[in-house]
Amino acid sequence: MAGFNKQWQSISTPDLLKFFITDDKSGLTSAEAALRVAKLGSNNISYFPDIVWSLLSSFVIRDGKRTQTKNNLIALGDIVLLEKNKVVPADIRLIAVDNLSVNQSVLDGSEVAVYKNSNTTHAKYDNILSLKNMAFAGSSVTYGHAVGVVVATGGNTYLNSMEKHYQKLGRKFKKIQKNLKNNEIIINDTGDYISPKLIDTVIVNFPAPIDSVKEIIRIISHQMGKNLIFCTDESTAKRLIAITPGMAHIDKKYFEQKSNKSIMEADYPLMSFISVNSADILRFSKILNIKNRQAICLDGGLTTVLASSELITVVSAESAIDEALLRSNYLVNNFQDIKKLIHQLKTLLG
């Protein structure tokens, strides 16, 4: 019925809607969508772990209403509403576009935004990714809005057809993966696994309560001997100064005025970074790399800057935006249960 190799870009919107027996205003009925998923299979894409993909959701038109549904339950013919910071859940023929641009790096390796339109075209193409009226599964919306019809799901998507980036996992890695899963940790990146023994610094980049900070310091710093950095605001920093006399405090101004050499020398076992941004955190992590050291960052995932970098990241599935979920190295459910989070962190650090 469908596939990425069909010439969807050259079919008019009325004919497209007729082919998929759907309507751009009312969409599919919930019953019809469920029937199509049952018959054709879930919209799982092998490039991503099923459990990660199922955490993501998209807005569709179902029963004439804007409805949020899990990405793995998207059906052929669904009318999908694409929005900024959302991941494209399937291969979609665009039928209405408002300044839409997408990041297709998962498909072509380029971080350059690609602008899209909804114009029907009969022009020949050398690369399917050059089609302006198509949005492909796994891409992420960087700007604007669009409406489109799902023309391929799951195994029929272009991303799923691509050559695998990684070879089959060896027995040792599968054992590691099983251990992480048992501790409710999802490993996202199977290609760049780094031994916990190489990690000596933990960066906490989410708003942790003071009691949680104390517990993290007690376990991660005092018991495990890891260097520890808290990224915080000025008011929380003042409280930290009062309860942790041995903590070094570095503010945004310091990062702006000091050279890499000076920052390299300002390397203490316990630090707070006050009102710094993601670029500052990345700068410090690269300085650690120069010194043959490795950091891991607990990141709220509100942006993709850290998750998209070479810094090892653990994000909260509860708070992270879609693209951060897909680009991070590890996922945990949330950062609220601090005892559980510390146990998970100890598991990752070995």
C-alpha positions as CSV (number, residue, x, y, z in Angstrom):
1,M,0.0,0.0,0.0
2,A,2.8,2.5,0.8
3,G,6.5,3.0,0.9
4,F,9.2,5.6,0.7
5,N,9.9,4.8,-3.0
6,K,6.4,5.8,-4.3
7,Q,6.2,9.2,-6.0
8,W,4.1,10.8,-3.2
9,Q,5.6,14.2,-4.0
10,S,3.9,14.3,-7.4
11,I,0.4,13.4,-6.2
12,S,-2.1,16.2,-5.7
13,T,-3.5,16.7,-2.2
14,P,-7.1,15.6,-3.2
15,D,-5.7,12.4,-4.8
16,L,-3.5,11.7,-1.8
17,L,-6.4,12.0,0.6
18,K,-8.5,9.8,-1.6
19,F,-5.8,7.2,-1.9
20,F,-5.4,6.9,1.9
21,I,-9.2,7.2,2.6
22,T,-8.7,10.1,4.9
23,D,-9.7,13.8,5.3
24,D,-7.5,16.8,6.0
25,K,-10.2,18.3,8.3
26,S,-11.5,15.3,10.3
27,G,-8.6,12.9,9.9
28,L,-9.0,9.2,10.6
29,T,-11.5,7.9,13.2
30,S,-9.9,6.4,16.2
31,A,-11.3,3.0,15.3
32,E,-9.9,3.2,11.8
33,A,-6.5,4.2,13.0
34,A,-6.4,1.4,15.5
35,L,-7.5,-1.1,12.8
36,R,-4.7,0.1,10.4
37,V,-2.1,-0.3,13.2
38,A,-3.4,-3.8,14.0
39,K,-3.3,-4.9,10.4
40,L,-0.1,-3.2,9.2
41,G,1.9,-3.2,12.5
42,S,3.0,-0.6,15.0
43,N,5.0,2.4,13.8
44,N,8.3,1.2,15.4
45,I,11.5,2.3,13.6
46,S,14.4,-0.1,14.2
47,Y,16.9,2.8,14.1
48,F,15.6,3.8,17.5
49,P,15.0,1.5,20.6
50,D,11.3,0.7,20.7
51,I,11.1,1.9,24.3
52,V,12.6,5.3,23.4
53,W,10.4,5.7,20.3
54,S,7.3,4.9,22.3
55,L,8.1,7.7,24.8
56,L,7.6,10.3,22.0
57,S,4.2,11.6,20.9
58,S,2.8,13.7,18.1
59,F,-0.4,15.6,17.4
60,V,-2.8,14.2,14.8
61,I,-6.3,14.9,13.7
62,R,-8.5,12.1,14.9
63,D,-12.3,12.1,14.9
64,G,-12.1,15.7,13.8
65,K,-10.1,16.8,16.9
66,R,-6.5,17.6,17.6
67,T,-5.3,14.6,19.5
68,Q,-2.0,13.6,21.0
69,T,-0.9,10.0,20.3
70,K,2.2,7.9,20.8
71,N,4.5,7.8,17.8
72,N,4.4,4.0,17.7
73,L,0.6,4.2,17.2
74,I,0.7,6.6,14.2
75,A,-1.2,5.0,11.3
76,L,-1.0,5.3,7.5
77,G,-3.3,8.1,6.4
78,D,-3.1,9.9,9.7
79,I,-3.2,13.7,9.4
80,V,-0.1,14.8,11.5
81,L,0.5,18.3,12.8
82,L,4.2,19.1,12.9
83,E,5.5,21.6,15.4
84,K,8.8,23.1,16.6
85,N,11.0,20.7,18.7
86,K,8.9,17.7,17.7
87,V,10.3,14.7,15.9
88,V,8.7,13.7,12.6
89,P,7.0,10.4,13.5
90,A,6.7,8.8,10.1
91,D,7.3,9.6,6.4
92,I,4.9,12.4,5.7
93,R,3.7,14.2,2.5
94,L,3.2,17.8,3.4
95,I,-0.1,19.4,2.4
96,A,0.1,22.7,4.3
97,V,3.3,24.5,5.5
98,D,3.9,27.6,7.6
99,N,7.7,28.5,7.5
100,L,8.7,24.9,8.2
101,S,12.3,23.9,8.5
102,V,13.6,20.5,9.7
103,N,16.9,19.0,10.8
104,Q,17.6,15.8,8.8
105,S,21.0,15.0,10.4
106,V,19.8,11.5,11.5
107,L,19.4,10.8,7.7
108,D,22.2,12.7,6.1
109,G,24.5,13.8,8.9
110,S,24.0,17.5,8.1
111,E,23.0,19.9,10.9
112,V,21.9,22.6,8.4
113,A,18.1,23.3,8.5
114,V,16.2,22.3,5.4
115,Y,13.2,24.4,4.5
116,K,10.0,22.6,3.3
117,N,6.9,23.5,1.3
118,S,3.7,21.7,0.2
119,N,4.0,22.2,-3.5
120,T,3.3,19.2,-5.7
121,T,6.2,18.6,-7.9
122,H,7.0,16.4,-10.9
123,A,10.7,17.3,-11.1
124,K,13.2,14.6,-11.1
125,Y,15.5,14.2,-8.1
126,D,18.8,12.4,-7.4
127,N,18.4,12.3,-3.6
128,I,15.0,11.6,-2.0
129,L,16.0,13.9,0.9
130,S,16.0,16.8,-1.4
131,L,12.2,16.6,-1.8
132,K,10.8,19.8,-0.3
133,N,7.2,18.5,0.2
134,M,8.3,15.4,2.2
135,A,9.3,15.2,5.8
136,F,11.0,11.9,6.8
137,A,10.7,9.9,10.1
138,G,13.5,10.8,12.6
139,S,13.9,14.4,11.4
140,S,13.2,17.1,13.9
141,V,11.3,20.3,13.4
142,T,13.5,23.4,14.0
143,Y,11.0,26.1,13.1
144,G,7.4,26.6,11.9
145,H,4.4,24.4,11.5
146,A,3.0,22.0,8.9
147,V,0.2,19.6,8.2
148,G,0.8,16.3,6.4
149,V,-0.4,12.9,5.5
150,V,1.4,9.8,6.7
151,V,2.5,7.8,3.7
152,A,4.9,5.3,5.3
153,T,5.3,3.9,8.8
154,G,7.6,1.6,10.6
155,G,9.5,-0.7,8.3
156,N,8.5,1.1,5.2
157,T,10.0,4.5,6.2
158,Y,13.1,5.8,4.5
159,L,15.1,5.8,7.8
160,N,14.3,2.2,8.4
161,S,15.5,1.3,4.9
162,M,18.9,2.9,5.4
163,E,22.0,0.8,6.1
164,K,22.5,0.1,9.8
165,H,25.0,2.4,11.4
166,Y,26.2,-0.1,13.9
167,Q,27.0,-3.8,13.7
168,K,25.3,-6.3,15.8
169,L,26.0,-5.9,19.5
170,G,28.6,-8.3,20.9
171,R,27.8,-10.5,23.9
172,K,29.7,-8.1,26.3
173,F,27.6,-5.1,25.3
174,K,24.4,-7.1,25.4
175,K,25.2,-7.9,29.0
176,I,25.8,-4.3,29.8
177,Q,22.6,-3.3,28.1
178,K,20.6,-5.9,30.1
179,N,22.1,-4.6,33.4
180,L,21.2,-1.0,32.5
181,K,17.6,-2.1,31.6
182,N,17.2,-3.9,34.9
183,N,18.0,-0.6,36.6
184,E,15.5,1.3,34.5
185,I,18.2,2.9,32.4
186,I,17.8,3.1,28.6
187,I,21.0,3.2,26.5
188,N,20.5,5.2,23.4
189,D,23.8,5.1,21.6
190,T,25.2,1.7,21.1
191,G,28.0,2.9,18.8
192,D,30.0,5.1,21.2
193,Y,29.8,3.2,24.5
194,I,32.4,4.5,26.9
195,S,33.6,2.5,29.9
196,P,32.5,4.0,33.2
197,K,36.1,3.7,34.4
198,L,37.0,6.6,32.2
199,I,34.5,8.9,33.7
200,D,35.8,10.9,36.7
201,T,33.5,14.0,36.7
202,V,29.7,14.3,37.1
203,I,27.9,17.5,36.0
204,V,24.4,18.1,37.4
205,N,22.5,20.4,35.1
206,F,19.0,20.4,36.5
207,P,17.5,22.2,39.4
208,A,18.1,19.8,42.3
209,P,16.7,20.7,45.8
210,I,19.3,21.3,48.5
211,D,18.6,18.0,50.3
212,S,19.2,16.2,47.0
213,V,22.5,18.1,46.5
214,K,23.7,17.0,49.9
215,E,22.9,13.4,49.1
216,I,24.6,13.5,45.7
217,I,27.7,15.0,47.3
218,R,27.7,12.4,50.0
219,I,27.5,9.4,47.6
220,I,29.1,10.6,44.4
221,S,31.8,12.8,45.8
222,H,32.7,11.5,49.2
223,Q,32.0,7.8,48.8
224,M,32.8,7.3,45.1
225,G,35.5,9.9,44.8
226,K,34.1,11.5,41.6
227,N,34.6,15.2,40.8
228,L,31.2,16.9,41.0
229,I,29.8,20.1,39.4
230,F,26.4,21.6,40.1
231,C,25.0,24.1,37.5
232,T,22.8,26.4,39.5
233,D,21.4,29.9,39.8
234,E,22.6,32.6,42.2
235,S,20.1,32.1,45.0
236,T,20.8,28.4,45.2
237,A,24.6,29.0,45.0
238,K,24.3,31.2,48.1
239,R,22.8,28.3,50.0
240,L,25.5,26.0,48.7
241,I,28.2,28.3,49.9
242,A,26.7,28.1,53.4
243,I,26.5,24.3,53.6
244,T,29.6,23.3,51.5
245,P,32.6,25.3,52.6
246,G,34.9,23.3,50.4
247,M,33.0,24.0,47.2
248,A,34.6,26.3,44.6
249,H,32.2,28.6,42.9
250,I,32.6,29.9,39.3
251,D,30.2,32.3,37.7
252,K,29.3,33.3,34.1
253,K,31.6,36.3,34.2
254,Y,34.5,34.0,35.0
255,F,33.8,32.0,31.8
256,E,33.5,35.1,29.8
257,Q,36.8,36.7,31.0
258,K,39.1,33.8,31.5
259,S,41.2,31.8,29.0
260,N,41.0,28.1,28.6
261,K,44.3,27.8,30.5
262,S,42.8,29.7,33.5
263,I,39.7,27.5,33.4
264,M,41.8,24.4,33.2
265,E,43.6,25.4,36.4
266,A,40.2,26.1,38.1
267,D,39.5,22.4,38.4
268,Y,38.4,21.4,41.9
269,P,36.8,18.2,43.2
270,L,33.6,20.0,44.1
271,M,32.4,23.0,42.2
272,S,29.3,25.0,41.3
273,F,28.8,26.8,38.0
274,I,26.6,29.8,38.6
275,S,24.2,31.0,35.8
276,V,26.3,29.4,33.1
277,N,24.8,28.2,29.8
278,S,25.2,25.0,27.7
279,A,28.1,26.4,25.7
280,D,30.1,27.0,29.0
281,I,29.5,23.5,30.1
282,L,30.7,22.1,26.8
283,R,33.7,24.3,26.9
284,F,34.6,22.9,30.3
285,S,34.0,19.3,29.2
286,K,36.3,19.8,26.2
287,I,39.0,21.2,28.6
288,L,38.6,18.0,30.6
289,N,39.1,15.9,27.5
290,I,42.4,17.7,26.8
291,K,43.5,16.5,30.2
292,N,42.4,12.9,29.2
293,R,39.4,13.1,31.5
294,Q,35.8,12.3,30.8
295,A,32.6,13.8,32.2
296,I,29.0,12.6,32.3
297,C,26.1,15.2,32.5
298,L,22.7,14.8,34.1
299,D,20.7,17.1,31.9
300,G,17.1,18.1,32.0
301,G,16.9,18.0,28.2
302,L,15.1,21.3,27.8
303,T,17.4,22.0,24.8
304,T,19.4,19.7,22.5
305,V,22.7,21.5,22.9
306,L,24.3,19.0,25.4
307,A,22.5,15.9,24.1
308,S,23.7,16.6,20.6
309,S,27.3,17.1,21.7
310,E,30.2,14.7,22.4
311,L,29.5,15.1,26.1
312,I,28.0,11.9,27.6
313,T,24.4,12.8,28.7
314,V,21.7,11.3,30.8
315,V,18.4,13.0,30.3
316,S,15.0,12.8,32.1
317,A,12.3,11.3,29.9
318,E,9.8,13.2,31.9
319,S,11.2,16.6,31.1
320,A,13.2,16.4,27.9
321,I,12.1,17.5,24.5
322,D,11.8,14.9,21.8
323,E,15.1,15.5,20.1
324,A,17.0,15.5,23.4
325,L,15.4,12.1,24.1
326,L,16.7,10.7,20.8
327,R,20.2,12.3,20.9
328,S,21.2,11.6,24.5
329,N,23.4,8.7,25.5
330,Y,21.1,7.5,28.3
331,L,17.6,8.0,29.5
332,V,16.0,7.6,33.0
333,N,12.4,8.2,33.8
334,N,13.0,11.3,35.9
335,F,15.3,13.0,38.3
336,Q,12.8,13.5,41.2
337,D,13.5,10.2,43.1
338,I,17.0,11.1,44.2
339,K,17.8,7.8,45.8
340,K,16.9,6.0,42.7
341,L,18.8,8.4,40.5
342,I,21.9,8.0,42.6
343,H,21.6,4.2,42.3
344,Q,21.2,4.6,38.5
345,L,24.2,6.9,38.4
346,K,26.3,4.4,40.4
347,T,25.3,1.7,37.9
348,L,26.5,3.8,35.0
349,L,29.7,4.7,36.8
350,G,30.5,1.0,37.6
